[in-house]
Amino acid sequence: GTATPLRREGAGYAGEVTLPAGRHEFKLATADWDYLALGQGAGAGLKANGGTLKLDPGGGNVVFETAAPGTWRLVLDRLATGRPRLVITPDG
């Protein structure tokens, strides 16, 4: 689904999401899942509470753990390079 749409920002996309503490899994894709579907690459991983993650087409779910509830900023960039990445940081 498209539970948290990202908006165009510069050369990439950005959005905010509020999450409870715990483990979360998701992918980044266009609404139809045909044009673009990005997930976590093999051997890649995020540190607890944010970081930068290289994404792969057809990769697995992105796994993200939060120690406390909060709002997180997601930035998807480097799409034009063919080496997309996701940056997750606390919002605020």
N, C-alpha and C positions, 0 to 999 in steps of 0.2 A: 504494500500500500504506500500511500504518500502521507504518512502521519506527520512528518516534519519537513515541509518543503524548504529548500534553500533558495536564496535570492541571488541574483547576479550581483557581483561586487568586484570591480576591477576586471582582472583577467580570469577570475574564478567565481566561486559561489560561497556563500556564508549563511549561517543561521544559528539560532540559539535553541537549546532544548533544556527543559528542567527535568531532572532525574532524581529518584530516591537513591539512597545509598545501596550499594550492591553491584552485582554483575549484570551487564547489559550487552546484548548482541544486536547488530544491525548491518545493513548494506547500504550503499549509495547507488541510486539508479534513477533513470528517467521514469516517468509515470507508467510507461508501457513496458518497461524492463527490456526493450529491444535495442534502443540506440546506445545506451550506456548502462552497464551494471558493474560496479566495482566492489571488491571485497578485500579482505586481508590476505596478503600473499603468504606463501609457505615460509615458515621461519620468522615471520614478522610478528611484532607485538607491541602493544602500548604499555607504558609504565602505568602504575596505578595513578589515577587522578590527572591524566592528560599526557600530551606529548605529540610526536609526529610519527606518522605511519605511512609507508609506501603502500599504494593500492595496486591491485592487479585485476584486469578484466576477468570475470568469472571466478574470482577468489572466494574464499570462505567468509563467513560472517566476521565482521569486526568485533572483537571482544574488548569491552571497556569496563573497568571496575572503578567505582567511586567509594571513598571512605565515608563520605557524608552527603546528605542531599544537597542539591544546588543546581544552578543554571550554568550550562557549559556552552561555549562558542565553538562551532565547527566551521572550519575553513577548508574548502576543497580547491586546490590550485595545481599548477603545473600540468593542466590538461593538454595544452598545445604541445608540450614537449614529449608526450607519449609516456611520461613517467609521473602519473598523478600521485598526489599525496594528500593526506588528511591531517590537519593540525587541530587538536582539541585543547582548549585552555579554559580555566575558570572565567566566567563572564562577570566582570565588575571589579 
